[in-house]
């Protein structure tokens, strides 16, 4: 697992760096291959921006969030990436099983009632 963290327009803080690393590392449990991540933390006027690029084998995920607090931005972007990874996993499994990937799809033909 390789996680690189870049700070732009703000001082590097060991606490923020460790927090971001721990959050990104938790995404590994949903991926089959070791992840490689690039985290960019930026201060844009009064907004804290967190951008994360995650690569695991041939899969690539990207998320960006901004808020008034850097920790909140990191939490939001990790939630966004979590949803992306879980969604791609479901689509991949549906393709492998020969399904069309639609959940809750109604059956094509209702079951026939038996005549007595």
C-alpha positions as CSV (number, residue, x, y, z in Angstrom):
1,X,0.0,0.0,0.0
2,X,1.5,3.3,-1.1
3,X,-0.1,6.6,0.1
4,X,1.4,9.9,-0.9
5,X,0.1,13.1,0.7
6,X,0.7,16.6,-0.7
7,X,-0.1,19.8,1.1
8,X,-0.8,23.0,-1.0
9,X,-1.1,26.5,0.3
10,X,-1.0,25.3,3.9
11,X,1.5,23.9,6.4
12,X,2.0,20.2,6.7
13,X,0.6,18.9,9.9
14,X,1.5,15.4,11.2
15,X,-1.9,15.0,12.7
16,X,-3.8,15.7,9.4
17,X,-1.3,13.5,7.5
18,X,-1.8,10.6,9.9
19,X,-5.6,11.0,9.8
20,X,-5.7,11.0,6.0
21,X,-3.4,8.0,5.8
22,X,-5.6,6.0,8.2
23,X,-8.8,6.9,6.4
24,X,-7.4,6.0,2.9
25,X,-5.9,2.7,4.3
26,X,-9.4,1.6,5.3
27,X,-10.4,1.5,1.7
28,X,-8.0,-1.4,1.1
29,X,-10.4,-3.9,2.6
30,X,-12.8,-3.4,-0.4
31,X,-10.1,-3.8,-3.0
32,X,-8.6,-7.1,-4.3
33,X,-5.2,-5.5,-5.3
34,X,-2.9,-3.3,-3.2
35,X,-3.9,0.3,-3.5
36,X,-1.8,3.3,-4.5
37,X,-3.2,6.6,-3.5
38,X,-2.4,10.3,-4.1
39,X,-4.0,12.6,-1.5
40,X,-3.8,16.4,-2.1
41,X,-4.9,18.7,0.7
42,X,-5.4,22.4,-0.4
43,X,-6.4,25.6,1.3
44,X,-8.4,27.6,-1.3
45,X,-9.3,31.0,0.3
46,X,-11.3,29.8,3.3
47,X,-12.3,26.4,1.9
48,X,-10.3,23.2,2.7
49,X,-10.2,20.9,-0.3
50,X,-9.3,17.2,-0.2
51,X,-8.7,15.4,-3.5
52,X,-7.9,11.6,-3.6
53,X,-6.8,9.5,-6.5
54,X,-6.9,5.7,-5.8
55,X,-5.4,3.1,-8.1
56,X,-5.7,-0.7,-7.4
57,X,-4.7,-2.8,-10.3
58,X,-6.8,-1.7,-13.3
59,X,-9.3,0.1,-11.2
60,X,-9.1,3.9,-10.7
61,X,-11.2,6.1,-8.4
62,X,-11.3,9.8,-7.8
63,X,-13.0,12.0,-5.3
64,X,-12.9,15.7,-4.3
65,X,-14.6,17.5,-1.5
66,X,-14.4,21.0,0.0
67,X,-15.7,22.3,3.3
68,X,-14.7,24.7,6.1
69,X,-12.8,22.0,8.0
70,X,-10.0,19.8,6.6
71,X,-11.1,16.8,8.7
72,X,-14.7,17.1,7.4
73,X,-13.4,17.3,3.8
74,X,-11.3,14.2,4.3
75,X,-14.3,12.3,5.8
76,X,-16.6,13.4,2.9
77,X,-14.2,12.4,0.2
78,X,-13.5,9.0,1.8
79,X,-17.3,8.4,2.0
80,X,-17.6,9.2,-1.7
81,X,-14.7,6.8,-2.6
82,X,-16.3,4.1,-0.5
83,X,-19.5,4.4,-2.4
84,X,-17.6,4.3,-5.7
85,X,-15.7,1.2,-4.8
86,X,-18.7,-0.6,-3.4
87,X,-20.7,0.3,-6.5
88,X,-18.0,-1.0,-8.9
89,X,-17.7,-4.2,-7.0
90,X,-21.5,-4.8,-7.3
91,X,-21.4,-4.1,-11.0
92,X,-18.4,-6.4,-11.5
93,X,-20.1,-9.2,-9.7
94,X,-23.3,-8.8,-11.7
95,X,-21.3,-9.0,-14.9
96,X,-19.5,-12.1,-13.8
97,X,-22.8,-13.8,-12.9
98,X,-24.4,-12.8,-16.2
99,X,-26.9,-10.4,-14.8
100,X,-27.6,-7.0,-16.1
101,X,-26.7,-5.3,-12.8
102,X,-30.2,-4.0,-12.0
103,X,-31.3,-4.4,-8.4
104,X,-34.9,-5.0,-7.5
105,X,-35.9,-5.6,-11.1
106,X,-39.4,-7.1,-11.4
107,X,-39.7,-10.6,-12.9
108,X,-40.4,-10.6,-16.7
109,X,-43.5,-12.7,-16.3
110,X,-45.6,-13.2,-13.2
111,X,-45.9,-16.8,-12.0
112,X,-49.0,-18.5,-13.3
113,X,-51.7,-19.6,-11.0
114,X,-52.6,-23.3,-11.0
115,X,-56.0,-24.2,-12.2
116,X,-58.0,-26.7,-10.2
